Amino acid sequence: MENELYHSVLVLGGIANLSMTLVLLHGNLAYSEYTVYRRARRLVALCFAVFAVGFLIHAHFQWRYSWPAAASALSVGYFHIGGVLFGWSHTSLLNPGYLSRKVVVRDLSILAIGLICYGLSAFGVLGLGSSVFAVFFAHALFITYWFYHTYYRVKHRLLEMSLGSIEHFVHWMLLSCHLIIGFGIGSIVITASLPTLVWPYTVLLSVGILVFVYIFFSLNDFGNFIDSATNATEDVERQCEALSLGDRSSQ
């Protein structure tokens, strides 16, 4: 029964994420004028697709039973990719100028190192067990820091600018990222600590589906007030750039 439930939840999660991927990509056609928001939807759609593929690989090969190290490496791998994509999408919604070439190169370089380490760990080359996943935790904490740093800076500016019309956006963004960060880091801690057990992963999968559904509907809802949110974040970016230039000139 436990095995059947585990397999069913994996397949359900894969189908759900693929469905949300297609809806996000199809709905993107209506936002041709909003470059940052369209890019954020594509990044989240790609993240959902990565998780869907990961779930379906788990369901097909059943590595949780036959090759726990590979199962844990796969899980950490798609969580790491997802963390990078969510960081790019959600931080950019708060600061349209965030996703620079420097940020992309930095995150992809760390991600590549992580994926190589996870693969080597799965084959027993590194022989470090779950400690090799420290690459994921270090990068996840770094991405989390930059999101919250951006969030509180933008929130402060928005309050100064009295832009109450996007208050819902500010609260949604914070709640979404609480869920993403808590679910992502918590899942990897449990997965890495209990690589051979199935029921904790089944519970995590079920919770994960709910988290992704919430993010999906919230991101869609963001499109209802995209004008005011876009104007506000662009104004914040200009103010922050002006303050930065002022600080440099005074030095």
Accessible surface in RSA format (square Angstrom, percent):
REM  Atomic radii and reference values for relative SASA: ProtOr
REM  Chains: A
REM  Algorithm: Lee & Richards
REM  Probe-radius: 1.40
REM  Slices: 20
REM RES _ NUM      All-atoms   Total-Side   Main-Chain    Non-polar    All polar
REM                ABS   REL    ABS   REL    ABS   REL    ABS   REL    ABS   REL
RES MET A   1   178.84  92.6 138.93  91.9  39.91  95.0 119.89 101.9  58.95  78.1
RES GLU A   2    84.17  48.3  75.18  56.9   8.99  21.4  37.27  72.1  46.90  38.3
RES ASN A   3    79.64  54.9  77.23  74.6   2.41   5.8  19.31  46.5  60.33  58.3
RES GLU A   4   119.28  68.5 114.13  86.3   5.15  12.3  46.13  89.2  73.15  59.7
RES LEU A   5    90.75  50.5  87.04  62.3   3.71   9.3  90.39  63.5   0.36   1.0
RES TYR A   6     0.13   0.1   0.13   0.1   0.00   0.0   0.00   0.0   0.13   0.2
RES HIS A   7    76.90  42.0  76.90  53.4   0.00   0.0  46.92  48.4  29.98  34.9
RES SER A   8    64.32  54.4  55.64  74.3   8.68  20.0  33.01  70.3  31.32  43.9
RES VAL A   9    15.23  10.0  14.71  13.3   0.52   1.2  15.21  13.2   0.02   0.0
RES LEU A  10     0.00   0.0   0.00   0.0   0.00   0.0   0.00   0.0   0.00   0.0
RES VAL A  11    47.90  31.5  47.90  43.4   0.00   0.0  47.90  41.6   0.00   0.0
RES LEU A  12   106.23  59.2 104.01  74.4   2.23   5.6 105.90  74.4   0.33   0.9
RES GLY A  13     0.11   0.1   0.00   N/A   0.11   0.1   0.00   0.0   0.11   0.2
RES GLY A  14     0.00   0.0   0.00   N/A   0.00   0.0   0.00   0.0   0.00   0.0
RES ILE A  15    98.22  55.9  97.66  72.8   0.56   1.4  97.81  70.4   0.41   1.1
RES ALA A  16    22.45  20.6  15.26  23.6   7.19  16.3  22.22  31.3   0.23   0.6
RES ASN A  17     1.47   1.0   1.47   1.4   0.00   0.0   0.08   0.2   1.39   1.3
RES LEU A  18    69.76  38.9  69.68  49.8   0.09   0.2  69.68  48.9   0.09   0.2
RES SER A  19    54.41  46.0  49.64  66.2   4.77  11.0  33.02  70.3  21.39  30.0
RES MET A  20    14.72   7.6  14.34   9.5   0.38   0.9  13.33  11.3   1.39   1.8
RES THR A  21    11.58   8.2  11.58  11.7   0.00   0.0  11.58  15.6   0.00   0.0
RES LEU A  22   122.28  68.1 118.76  85.0   3.51   8.8 119.37  83.8   2.91   7.8
RES VAL A  23    77.64  51.1  74.53  67.5   3.11   7.5  77.25  67.1   0.38   1.0
RES LEU A  24     0.17   0.1   0.00   0.0   0.17   0.4   0.11   0.1   0.06   0.2
RES LEU A  25    78.73  43.8  69.93  50.0   8.80  22.1  70.19  49.3   8.55  23.0
RES HIS A  26   135.39  74.0 126.27  87.8   9.13  23.4  85.70  88.3  49.70  57.8
RES GLY A  27    25.22  31.1   0.00   N/A  25.22  31.1  24.25  66.5   0.98   2.2
RES ASN A  28     5.39   3.7   5.39   5.2   0.00   0.0   3.62   8.7   1.77   1.7
RES LEU A  29   127.77  71.2 108.81  77.8  18.96  47.7 110.31  77.5  17.46  47.0
RES ALA A  30    84.79  78.0  47.31  73.0  37.47  85.2  59.36  83.6  25.43  67.4
RES TYR A  31    39.80  18.6  39.38  22.4   0.42   1.1  15.27  11.5  24.53  30.2
RES SER A  32    76.69  64.8  56.71  75.7  19.97  46.0  30.18  64.3  46.51  65.2
RES GLU A  33   149.09  85.6 116.70  88.3  32.39  77.1  47.75  92.4 101.34  82.7
RES TYR A  34    45.50  21.2  41.47  23.6   4.03  10.5  31.03  23.3  14.47  17.8
RES THR A  35    97.32  69.2  90.33  91.6   6.99  16.7  62.22  83.6  35.11  53.1
RES VAL A  36    36.30  23.9  34.78  31.5   1.53   3.7  34.78  30.2   1.53   4.1
RES TYR A  37     2.90   1.4   1.45   0.8   1.45   3.8   1.45   1.1   1.45   1.8
RES ARG A  38    61.28  25.7  61.28  31.2   0.00   0.0   3.67   5.0  57.60  34.9
RES ARG A  39    57.11  24.0  57.11  29.1   0.00   0.0  25.74  35.2  31.37  19.0
RES ALA A  40     0.95   0.9   0.26   0.4   0.70   1.6   0.83   1.2   0.12   0.3
RES ARG A  41     4.10   1.7   4.02   2.1   0.08   0.2   0.15   0.2   3.95   2.4
RES ARG A  42   105.69  44.4 101.54  51.8   4.15   9.9  45.50  62.2  60.20  36.5
RES LEU A  43    21.00  11.7  20.75  14.8   0.25   0.6  21.00  14.8   0.00   0.0
RES VAL A  44     0.19   0.1   0.08   0.1   0.10   0.3   0.19   0.2   0.00   0.0
RES ALA A  45     0.82   0.8   0.82   1.3   0.00   0.0   0.82   1.2   0.00   0.0
RES LEU A  46    92.24  51.4  88.56  63.4   3.68   9.2  92.07  64.7   0.17   0.5
RES CYS A  47     0.05   0.0   0.05   0.1   0.00   0.0   0.05   0.1   0.00   0.0
RES PHE A  48     0.00   0.0   0.00   0.0   0.00   0.0   0.00   0.0   0.00   0.0
RES ALA A  49    22.92  21.1  22.77  35.1   0.15   0.3  22.92  32.3   0.00   0.0
RES VAL A  50    31.78  20.9  27.37  24.8   4.41  10.6  30.32  26.3   1.46   4.0
RES PHE A  51     5.36   2.7   5.36   3.3   0.00   0.0   5.36   3.2   0.00   0.0
RES ALA A  52     0.02   0.0   0.02   0.0   0.00   0.0   0.02   0.0   0.00   0.0
RES VAL A  53    80.97  53.3  80.05  72.5   0.92   2.2  80.97  70.4   0.00   0.0
RES GLY A  54     2.41   3.0   0.00   N/A   2.41   3.0   2.18   6.0   0.23   0.5
RES PHE A  55     5.08   2.5   5.08   3.1   0.00   0.0   5.08   3.1   0.00   0.0
RES LEU A  56    63.64  35.4  59.86  42.8   3.78   9.5  60.72  42.6   2.91   7.8
RES ILE A  57    52.74  30.0  50.90  37.9   1.84   4.4  52.74  38.0   0.00   0.0
RES HIS A  58     0.11   0.1   0.02   0.0   0.09   0.2   0.00   0.0   0.11   0.1
RES ALA A  59     6.64   6.1   3.84   5.9   2.80   6.4   3.84   5.4   2.80   7.4
RES HIS A  60   139.20  76.1 112.94  78.5  26.25  67.2  72.35  74.6  66.85  77.8
RES PHE A  61   104.14  52.1  86.92  53.8  17.22  44.8  90.56  54.9  13.59  38.9
RES GLN A  62    45.15  25.2  44.95  32.9   0.20   0.5  38.02  80.9   7.13   5.4
RES TRP A  63    58.10  23.3  58.06  28.1   0.04   0.1  46.18  24.6  11.92  19.3
RES ARG A  64     3.32   1.4   1.46   0.7   1.86   4.4   0.13   0.2   3.19   1.9
RES TYR A  65    89.04  41.6  58.22  33.1  30.82  80.2  62.40  46.9  26.65  32.8
RES SER A  66    87.44  73.9  49.60  66.2  37.84  87.2  52.10 110.9  35.34  49.5
RES TRP A  67    85.22  34.2  84.63  41.0   0.59   1.4  74.54  39.7  10.68  17.3
RES PRO A  68    36.64  26.7  36.64  33.4   0.00   0.0  36.64  30.3   0.00   0.0
RES ALA A  69    44.43  40.8  33.50  51.7  10.92  24.8  40.73  57.4   3.70   9.8
RES ALA A  70     6.73   6.2   4.49   6.9   2.24   5.1   4.81   6.8   1.91   5.1
RES ALA A  71     0.00   0.0   0.00   0.0   0.00   0.0   0.00   0.0   0.00   0.0
RES SER A  72     4.71   4.0   4.71   6.3   0.00   0.0   4.68  10.0   0.03   0.0
RES ALA A  73    10.05   9.2   7.39  11.4   2.66   6.1   7.50  10.6   2.56   6.8
RES LEU A  74    38.68  21.5  31.43  22.5   7.25  18.2  37.89  26.6   0.79   2.1
RES SER A  75     0.00   0.0   0.00   0.0   0.00   0.0   0.00   0.0   0.00   0.0
RES VAL A  76     0.00   0.0   0.00   0.0   0.00   0.0   0.00   0.0   0.00   0.0
RES GLY A  77     6.96   8.6   0.00   N/A   6.96   8.6   6.96  19.1   0.00   0.0
RES TYR A  78     6.78   3.2   4.85   2.8   1.92   5.0   5.07   3.8   1.71   2.1
RES PHE A  79    15.76   7.9  12.51   7.7   3.25   8.5  12.51   7.6   3.25   9.3
RES HIS A  80     3.21   1.8   3.02   2.1   0.19   0.5   3.21   3.3   0.00   0.0
RES ILE A  81    44.54  25.3  44.48  33.1   0.06   0.1  44.48  32.0   0.06   0.2
RES GLY A  82     0.76   0.9   0.00   N/A   0.76   0.9   0.76   2.1   0.00   0.0
RES GLY A  83    26.41  32.6   0.00   N/A  26.41  32.6  23.44  64.3   2.97   6.7
RES VAL A  84     2.26   1.5   2.00   1.8   0.26   0.6   2.08   1.8   0.17   0.5
RES LEU A  85     9.49   5.3   9.49   6.8   0.00   0.0   9.49   6.7   0.00   0.0
RES PHE A  86    10.41   5.2   9.83   6.1   0.59   1.5  10.14   6.2   0.27   0.8
RES GLY A  87     8.45  10.4   0.00   N/A   8.45  10.4   6.86  18.8   1.59   3.6
RES TRP A  88    21.73   8.7  21.73  10.5   0.00   0.0  21.73  11.6   0.00   0.0
RES SER A  89     0.16   0.1   0.13   0.2   0.03   0.1   0.16   0.3   0.00   0.0
RES HIS A  90     1.95   1.1   1.95   1.4   0.00   0.0   1.95   2.0   0.00   0.0
RES THR A  91     0.96   0.7   0.96   1.0   0.00   0.0   0.00   0.0   0.96   1.5
RES SER A  92     0.64   0.5   0.64   0.9   0.00   0.0   0.64   1.4   0.00   0.0
RES LEU A  93     7.87   4.4   3.37   2.4   4.50  11.3   3.91   2.7   3.95  10.6
RES LEU A  94     1.56   0.9   1.23   0.9   0.33   0.8   1.23   0.9   0.33   0.9
RES ASN A  95    23.57  16.3  22.71  21.9   0.86   2.1   1.89   4.5  21.68  21.0
RES PRO A  96    26.06  19.0  13.78  12.6  12.28  44.6  13.94  11.5  12.12  75.3
RES GLY A  97    43.55  53.7   0.00   N/A  43.55  53.7  22.66  62.2  20.90  46.8
RES TYR A  98    22.31  10.4  15.51   8.8   6.80  17.7  17.56  13.2   4.75   5.9
RES LEU A  99    33.43  18.6  13.04   9.3  20.39  51.3  13.48   9.5  19.95  53.7
RES SER A 100    49.48  41.8  39.27  52.4  10.21  23.5  43.27  92.1   6.21   8.7
RES ARG A 101   205.09  86.1 191.45  97.6  13.64  32.5  72.09  98.5 133.00  80.6
RES LYS A 102   169.31  82.6 158.66  97.4  10.64  25.3 108.24  97.4  61.06  65.0
RES VAL A 103    14.98   9.9  14.98  13.6   0.00   0.0  14.98  13.0   0.00   0.0
RES VAL A 104    41.04  27.0  41.04  37.2   0.00   0.0  41.04  35.7   0.00   0.0
RES VAL A 105    84.75  55.8  82.28  74.5   2.47   5.9  84.56  73.5   0.19   0.5
RES ARG A 106    61.71  25.9  53.70  27.4   8.01  19.1  44.79  61.2  16.92  10.3
RES ASP A 107     1.20   0.8   1.20   1.2   0.00   0.0   0.00   0.0   1.20   1.2
RES LEU A 108    85.54  47.6  80.94  57.9   4.60  11.6  81.31  57.1   4.22  11.4
RES SER A 109    55.03  46.5  46.13  61.6   8.90  20.5  33.22  70.7  21.81  30.6
RES ILE A 110    53.22  30.3  53.22  39.6   0.00   0.0  53.22  38.3   0.00   0.0
RES LEU A 111    16.59   9.2  16.59  11.9   0.00   0.0  16.59  11.7   0.00   0.0
RES ALA A 112    47.46  43.6  42.80  66.1   4.65  10.6  47.23  66.5   0.22   0.6
RES ILE A 113   100.58  57.2  99.14  73.9   1.44   3.5 100.38  72.3   0.20   0.5
RES GLY A 114     0.00   0.0   0.00   N/A   0.00   0.0   0.00   0.0   0.00   0.0
RES LEU A 115    67.84  37.8  58.68  42.0   9.16  23.0  59.22  41.6   8.62  23.2
RES ILE A 116   109.37  62.2 102.07  76.0   7.30  17.6 108.85  78.4   0.53   1.4
RES CYS A 117    25.32  19.1  25.32  28.2   0.00   0.0   0.00   0.0  25.32  27.3
RES TYR A 118     4.13   1.9   4.13   2.4   0.00   0.0   4.13   3.1   0.00   0.0
RES GLY A 119    29.59  36.5   0.00   N/A  29.59  36.5  29.04  79.7   0.55   1.2
RES LEU A 120    65.23  36.3  64.77  46.3   0.47   1.2  64.82  45.5   0.41   1.1
RES SER A 121    16.21  13.7   8.23  11.0   7.98  18.4   0.63   1.3  15.58  21.8
RES ALA A 122    12.08  11.1   6.41   9.9   5.67  12.9   6.66   9.4   5.43  14.4
RES PHE A 123   149.05  74.6 118.28  73.3  30.78  80.1 123.61  74.9  25.45  72.8
RES GLY A 124    51.32  63.3   0.00   N/A  51.32  63.3  28.50  78.2  22.81  51.1
RES VAL A 125   100.30  66.0  69.06  62.5  31.24  75.3  75.75  65.8  24.55  66.6
RES LEU A 126    62.41  34.8  42.67  30.5  19.74  49.6  44.80  31.5  17.60  47.4
RES GLY A 127    64.09  79.0   0.00   N/A  64.09  79.0  32.53  89.3  31.56  70.7
RES LEU A 128   101.54  56.5  85.53  61.2  16.01  40.2  91.64  64.4   9.90  26.6
RES GLY A 129    46.20  57.0   0.00   N/A  46.20  57.0  40.93 112.3   5.28  11.8
RES SER A 130    59.78  50.5  45.35  60.5  14.42  33.2  11.46  24.4  48.32  67.7
RES SER A 131    70.67  59.7  52.13  69.6  18.55  42.7  57.04 121.5  13.64  19.1
RES VAL A 132     8.67   5.7   3.86   3.5   4.81  11.6   8.33   7.2   0.34   0.9
RES PHE A 133     7.48   3.7   7.48   4.6   0.00   0.0   7.48   4.5   0.00   0.0
RES ALA A 134    58.61  53.9  54.32  83.8   4.29   9.8  56.46  79.5   2.15   5.7
RES VAL A 135    37.47  24.7  31.71  28.7   5.76  13.9  36.71  31.9   0.76   2.1
RES PHE A 136     7.36   3.7   7.36   4.6   0.00   0.0   7.36   4.5   0.00   0.0
RES PHE A 137    52.05  26.0  51.99  32.2   0.05   0.1  52.05  31.6   0.00   0.0
RES ALA A 138    66.08  60.8  52.13  80.4  13.95  31.7  59.37  83.6   6.71  17.8
RES HIS A 139     3.59   2.0   0.04   0.0   3.54   9.1   3.13   3.2   0.45   0.5
RES ALA A 140    16.72  15.4  11.16  17.2   5.56  12.6  15.86  22.3   0.86   2.3
RES LEU A 141   108.70  60.5 103.57  74.1   5.13  12.9 103.87  72.9   4.83  13.0
RES PHE A 142    77.16  38.6  71.21  44.1   5.94  15.5  76.66  46.5   0.49   1.4
RES ILE A 143    16.74   9.5  16.46  12.3   0.28   0.7  16.55  11.9   0.19   0.5
RES THR A 144    22.90  16.3  21.69  22.0   1.20   2.9  18.52  24.9   4.37   6.6
RES TYR A 145   125.11  58.4 118.43  67.4   6.67  17.4  91.83  69.0  33.27  41.0
RES TRP A 146    81.09  32.5  81.09  39.3   0.00   0.0  79.68  42.5   1.41   2.3
RES PHE A 147     6.59   3.3   6.59   4.1   0.00   0.0   6.59   4.0   0.00   0.0
RES TYR A 148    44.45  20.8  44.30  25.2   0.15   0.4  39.02  29.3   5.42   6.7
RES HIS A 149    75.31  41.2  63.90  44.4  11.41  29.2  47.41  48.9  27.89  32.5
RES THR A 150     3.72   2.6   3.72   3.8   0.00   0.0   0.00   0.0   3.72   5.6
RES TYR A 151     1.59   0.7   1.43   0.8   0.16   0.4   0.67   0.5   0.91   1.1
RES TYR A 152   118.31  55.2 112.80  64.2   5.51  14.3  83.51  62.8  34.80  42.9
RES ARG A 153    86.62  36.4  77.41  39.5   9.21  21.9  42.35  57.9  44.27  26.8
RES VAL A 154     1.11   0.7   1.11   1.0   0.00   0.0   1.11   1.0   0.00   0.0
RES LYS A 155    66.20  32.3  65.50  40.2   0.70   1.7  26.29  23.7  39.91  42.5
RES HIS A 156   102.79  56.2  99.98  69.5   2.81   7.2  67.82  69.9  34.97  40.7
RES ARG A 157    46.99  19.7  46.99  24.0   0.00   0.0   0.11   0.2  46.88  28.4
RES LEU A 158     6.86   3.8   5.77   4.1   1.08   2.7   5.93   4.2   0.93   2.5
RES LEU A 159   125.80  70.1 109.23  78.1  16.58  41.7 111.16  78.1  14.64  39.4
RES GLU A 160    98.72  56.7  62.56  47.3  36.16  86.1  40.00  77.4  58.71  47.9
RES MET A 161    44.96  23.3  20.69  13.7  24.27  57.8  29.17  24.8  15.79  20.9
RES SER A 162    94.82  80.1  65.45  87.4  29.37  67.6  44.48  94.7  50.34  70.5
RES LEU A 163    56.12  31.3  47.10  33.7   9.02  22.7  49.49  34.8   6.64  17.9
RES GLY A 164    55.19  68.1   0.00   N/A  55.19  68.1  38.32 105.2  16.87  37.8
RES SER A 165    84.31  71.2  49.42  66.0  34.89  80.4  54.24 115.5  30.07  42.1
RES ILE A 166     1.07   0.6   1.07   0.8   0.00   0.0   1.07   0.8   0.00   0.0
RES GLU A 167   102.11  58.6  98.22  74.3   3.89   9.3  31.74  61.4  70.37  57.5
RES HIS A 168   105.48  57.7  99.02  68.8   6.47  16.5  76.44  78.8  29.05  33.8
RES PHE A 169     0.00   0.0   0.00   0.0   0.00   0.0   0.00   0.0   0.00   0.0
RES VAL A 170    12.13   8.0  12.13  11.0   0.00   0.0  12.13  10.5   0.00   0.0
RES HIS A 171    98.30  53.7  94.20  65.5   4.10  10.5  70.90  73.1  27.40  31.9
RES TRP A 172    13.46   5.4   8.56   4.1   4.90  11.5  12.86   6.9   0.60   1.0
RES MET A 173     0.00   0.0   0.00   0.0   0.00   0.0   0.00   0.0   0.00   0.0
RES LEU A 174    32.19  17.9  32.19  23.0   0.00   0.0  32.19  22.6   0.00   0.0
RES LEU A 175    85.46  47.6  84.22  60.2   1.25   3.1  84.98  59.7   0.49   1.3
RES SER A 176     0.00   0.0   0.00   0.0   0.00   0.0   0.00   0.0   0.00   0.0
RES CYS A 177     7.00   5.3   7.00   7.8   0.00   0.0   0.46   1.2   6.54   7.0
RES HIS A 178    86.35  47.2  76.59  53.2   9.75  24.9  58.06  59.8  28.28  32.9
RES LEU A 179    60.32  33.6  57.09  40.8   3.24   8.1  59.96  42.1   0.37   1.0
RES ILE A 180    24.95  14.2  21.28  15.9   3.67   8.9  22.69  16.3   2.26   6.1
RES ILE A 181    38.85  22.1  34.12  25.4   4.73  11.4  38.85  28.0   0.00   0.0
RES GLY A 182    45.05  55.6   0.00   N/A  45.05  55.6  36.57 100.4   8.47  19.0
RES PHE A 183    26.89  13.5  15.08   9.3  11.81  30.7  23.92  14.5   2.97   8.5
RES GLY A 184    10.79  13.3   0.00   N/A  10.79  13.3  10.79  29.6   0.00   0.0
RES ILE A 185    40.76  23.2  40.74  30.3   0.02   0.1  40.74  29.3   0.02   0.1
RES GLY A 186    28.46  35.1   0.00   N/A  28.46  35.1  27.64  75.9   0.82   1.8
RES SER A 187     1.90   1.6   1.26   1.7   0.64   1.5   1.06   2.3   0.84   1.2
RES ILE A 188     0.00   0.0   0.00   0.0   0.00   0.0   0.00   0.0   0.00   0.0
RES VAL A 189    71.98  47.4  69.46  62.9   2.53   6.1  71.93  62.5   0.06   0.2
RES ILE A 190    63.61  36.2  62.11  46.3   1.50   3.6  63.48  45.7   0.13   0.4
RES THR A 191     4.26   3.0   0.20   0.2   4.06   9.7   4.16   5.6   0.10   0.2
RES ALA A 192    14.04  12.9   6.79  10.5   7.24  16.5   7.32  10.3   6.71  17.8
RES SER A 193    74.20  62.7  45.57  60.8  28.63  66.0  32.88  70.0  41.32  57.9
RES LEU A 194    73.05  40.7  67.20  48.1   5.85  14.7  69.35  48.7   3.71  10.0
RES PRO A 195    44.33  32.3  44.33  40.4   0.00   0.0  44.33  36.6   0.00   0.0
RES THR A 196    88.65  63.1  72.79  73.8  15.85  37.8  49.18  66.1  39.47  59.7
RES LEU A 197    75.35  42.0  72.77  52.1   2.58   6.5  73.73  51.8   1.62   4.4
RES VAL A 198     8.89   5.9   6.00   5.4   2.89   7.0   6.00   5.2   2.89   7.8
RES TRP A 199   143.55  57.6 142.85  69.1   0.70   1.7 128.19  68.3  15.37  24.9
RES PRO A 200    10.24   7.5   7.66   7.0   2.58   9.4   9.57   7.9   0.67   4.1
RES TYR A 201    10.36   4.8   9.26   5.3   1.10   2.9   9.02   6.8   1.34   1.7
RES THR A 202    10.32   7.3  10.32  10.5   0.00   0.0   9.98  13.4   0.34   0.5
RES VAL A 203    80.57  53.0  77.89  70.5   2.69   6.5  80.57  70.0   0.00   0.0
RES LEU A 204    24.49  13.6  24.29  17.4   0.21   0.5  24.49  17.2   0.00   0.0
RES LEU A 205     5.58   3.1   4.13   3.0   1.45   3.7   5.57   3.9   0.01   0.0
RES SER A 206    47.38  40.0  42.95  57.3   4.44  10.2  32.86  70.0  14.53  20.4
RES VAL A 207    67.35  44.3  67.20  60.8   0.14   0.3  67.29  58.5   0.05   0.1
RES GLY A 208     0.30   0.4   0.00   N/A   0.30   0.4   0.30   0.8   0.00   0.0
RES ILE A 209    22.88  13.0  22.53  16.8   0.35   0.8  22.81  16.4   0.07   0.2
RES LEU A 210   127.00  70.7 121.07  86.6   5.93  14.9 121.62  85.4   5.38  14.5
RES VAL A 211    10.32   6.8   8.69   7.9   1.62   3.9  10.27   8.9   0.05   0.1
RES PHE A 212     4.59   2.3   4.59   2.8   0.00   0.0   4.59   2.8   0.00   0.0
RES VAL A 213    48.82  32.1  48.82  44.2   0.00   0.0  48.82  42.4   0.00   0.0
RES TYR A 214    71.81  33.5  66.49  37.8   5.33  13.9  64.27  48.3   7.54   9.3
RES ILE A 215     0.02   0.0   0.02   0.0   0.00   0.0   0.02   0.0   0.00   0.0
RES PHE A 216    16.98   8.5  16.98  10.5   0.00   0.0  16.98  10.3   0.00   0.0
RES PHE A 217   125.22  62.6 121.59  75.3   3.63   9.5 121.85  73.9   3.37   9.6
RES SER A 218    12.91  10.9   5.86   7.8   7.04  16.2   5.61  11.9   7.30  10.2
RES LEU A 219     0.11   0.1   0.11   0.1   0.00   0.0   0.11   0.1   0.00   0.0
RES ASN A 220    43.72  30.1  36.46  35.2   7.26  17.5  20.09  48.4  23.63  22.8
RES ASP A 221    52.84  37.0  49.37  49.1   3.47   8.2  19.82  46.6  33.01  32.9
RES PHE A 222     4.47   2.2   4.04   2.5   0.42   1.1   4.47   2.7   0.00   0.0
RES GLY A 223     9.68  11.9   0.00   N/A   9.68  11.9   0.09   0.2   9.59  21.5
RES ASN A 224   119.58  82.5  81.62  78.9  37.96  91.4  27.98  67.3  91.60  88.5
RES PHE A 225    39.26  19.6  33.06  20.5   6.20  16.1  39.26  23.8   0.00   0.0
RES ILE A 226    11.15   6.3  10.78   8.0   0.37   0.9  10.78   7.8   0.37   1.0
RES ASP A 227    85.04  59.6  83.17  82.8   1.87   4.4  29.83  70.2  55.22  55.1
RES SER A 228    36.02  30.4  27.20  36.3   8.83  20.3  29.30  62.4   6.72   9.4
RES ALA A 229     0.64   0.6   0.28   0.4   0.36   0.8   0.55   0.8   0.09   0.2
RES THR A 230    32.78  23.3  29.23  29.6   3.55   8.5  27.96  37.6   4.82   7.3
RES ASN A 231    87.12  60.1  85.44  82.6   1.68   4.0  21.92  52.8  65.20  63.0
RES ALA A 232     1.17   1.1   0.34   0.5   0.83   1.9   0.90   1.3   0.28   0.7
RES THR A 233     4.89   3.5   4.75   4.8   0.14   0.3   0.71   1.0   4.18   6.3
RES GLU A 234    65.30  37.5  64.91  49.1   0.38   0.9  10.96  21.2  54.33  44.4
RES ASP A 235    44.84  31.4  43.53  43.3   1.31   3.1   8.60  20.2  36.23  36.1
RES VAL A 236     1.82   1.2   1.82   1.6   0.00   0.0   1.82   1.6   0.00   0.0
RES GLU A 237    37.45  21.5  35.17  26.6   2.28   5.4  10.63  20.6  26.82  21.9
RES ARG A 238   137.75  57.8 132.73  67.7   5.01  11.9  67.12  91.7  70.63  42.8
RES GLN A 239    72.58  40.6  68.85  50.3   3.73   8.9  26.96  57.4  45.62  34.6
RES CYS A 240    17.96  13.6  11.75  13.1   6.21  14.6  11.82  30.0   6.14   6.6
RES GLU A 241    94.55  54.3  90.98  68.8   3.56   8.5  37.49  72.5  57.06  46.6
RES ALA A 242    61.19  56.3  48.86  75.4  12.32  28.0  52.57  74.0   8.62  22.8
RES LEU A 243    82.39  45.9  79.82  57.1   2.57   6.5  81.93  57.5   0.46   1.2
RES SER A 244    43.32  36.6  37.50  50.0   5.81  13.4  27.41  58.4  15.90  22.3
RES LEU A 245   112.24  62.5 107.92  77.2   4.33  10.9 108.29  76.1   3.95  10.6
RES GLY A 246    35.48  43.8   0.00   N/A  35.48  43.8  30.69  84.2   4.79  10.7
RES ASP A 247    85.67  60.0  84.56  84.2   1.10   2.6  20.68  48.7  64.99  64.8
RES ARG A 248   162.90  68.4 150.30  76.6  12.61  30.0  50.75  69.4 112.16  68.0
RES SER A 249    95.06  80.3  57.14  76.3  37.92  87.4  54.47 116.0  40.59  56.9
RES SER A 250    94.83  80.1  52.85  70.5  41.98  96.7  49.45 105.3  45.39  63.6
RES GLN A 251   179.18 100.2 114.68  83.8  64.50 153.6  71.34 151.9 107.84  81.8
END  Absolute sums over single chains surface
CHAIN  1 A    11892.7      10052.1       1840.6       8478.2       3414.5
END  Absolute sums over all chains
TOTAL         11892.7      10052.1       1840.6       8478.2       3414.5
